[in-house]
Amino acid sequence: MAKKKIENYNFVTMPDLKCSYFLVENKKKSEDALALLLRLEEGRHKGIIVEVAKFNLDQDLGAINGGYGTASDLTIVSASVSGAMAESIESIRYNAPRHYQTQGRCVTSNDYKTTILQNFPEIEYVNVFGGTVTNTAVEYGKVYISPSTYSGTVLTDSRKSDIKTFVDNLSPIGIVSTVIDPDYLYIDLTSEVSVNFKNTFSSVSVINSKIINSISMFNSDNLQNFDTTFRLSKLEQAINDTDDAILSNQTYIKMYRSFSPTLNMGYAINCDLQNVIDIGSVTSSQFNSYGKTYIFTDYIDSVDTGSGILYQLEINPFSTVKNYSKVGTVDYNGGLININQITYSDIGGGIKIYATPVNRDIKCHKNIIMEIDTVSGLEITIVSE
């Protein structure tokens, strides 16, 4: 949109004027480095971008808005958050035709995604899906919107309401949108890496650090977004390519989701892992209930080796008696683990529910973002050959 200079436009005397401020970089070396622009959002000048001031990075801003107010009148309450960096040329090439295709309406899922990303700059990724793809009853006319922010924090209820109102005005009659928070599916890795140290001057710790960096790079390049697929063979190749001295690796994976139940009251958990689960592989982190320590499991030796029943098994190193009770079910093909209401008194940093996938490739959809747990989910063993 072209800029238009409006001389003597007294914004200060119009306190209710709705507008947006933003900075732009001046590409012409002979002119000032930055320009403060204002975009009018209502009234007869709606859509016009006004150049309020120009300045260099090392320059005192002085008076702005036609002489009304000075830099001394400005007080920084807190640093800005949830914004985005300037859009790259590659991103513009990708998004521009999709934005044009929306034609100012939200009909397809891509319409919703493009419109939201264009108008809510704090959102990095967004997934949109209909009520016909949920695990519960089919909900026709329902659209679910799951946004993920640059900062990693969930959106406030007020901001969710802004998104809903914005897209509902562009949607067909009878379509109702609901904004939901993203959930996360984490991957734990156990890798045994064979290294020929005759071909490198690197120590074990250096090789280990390089492998962790390769896994982190793989994580950011291929995961941490909606509708992604984790391919174990690709990760194994990335580990092998880390250093010429690496001969091979054997890598095993588990997937888990983390929950934070409300303490001291009944709380049910529905864990959707979205992938086929290996029978007998379900387990959990420890938790406390009524003074005793437990884990969840679908496997108890000589009792049940995977019938689809989930147990609460007491962890007591001073007793050989197995104290357990049935607390839920496991749908292995559907990847669903349902736990009945339990009163938790201590969960540590949260309850993690683990399972081993049947397939080497893991997929996610709907409001699930998948990523490798590079903080506490890596166990790498270096073997010298």
Sequence and secondary structure as in RCSB ss.txt:
>XXXX:A:sequence
MAKKKIENYNFVTMPDLKCSYFLVENKKKSEDALALLLRLEEGRHKGIIVEVAKFNLDQDLGAINGGYGTASDLT
IVSASVSGAMAESIESIRYNAPRHYQTQGRCVTSNDYKTTILQNFPEIEYVNVFGGTVTNTAVEYGKVYISPSTY
SGTVLTDSRKSDIKTFVDNLSPIGIVSTVIDPDYLYIDLTSEVSVNFKNTFSSVSVINSKIINSISMFNSDNLQN
FDTTFRLSKLEQAINDTDDAILSNQTYIKMYRSFSPTLNMGYAINCDLQNVIDIGSVTSSQFNSYGKTYIFTDYI
DSVDTGSGILYQLEINPFSTVKNYSKVGTVDYNGGLININQITYSDIGGGIKIYATPVNRDIKCHKNIIMEIDTV
SGLEITIVSE
>XXXX:A:secstr
  B   TT  STT TT  EEEEEEE   TTS SEEEEEEE SSTTTT EEEEEEE TTS     STTS  GGG  
  S   S      HHHHHHHHHHHHHHTT   SHHHHHHHHHHH TTEEEEEEEEETTSSSS EEEEEEEEEEES
SS    HHHHHHHHHHHHTTS TT EEEE   EEEEEEEEEEEEE GGG    HHHHHHHHHHHHHHHHHHH SE
ES EEEHHHHHHHHHTT TTEEEEEEEEEEEEEE   TTSEEEEEEE  S B TT  EE  EEETTEEEEEES B
TTTBSSSSEEEEEE  TT  S  EEEEEEEETTTTEEEEEEEE SB TT EEEEE BSSSEEE  TTEEEEE TT
TSEEEEEEE 
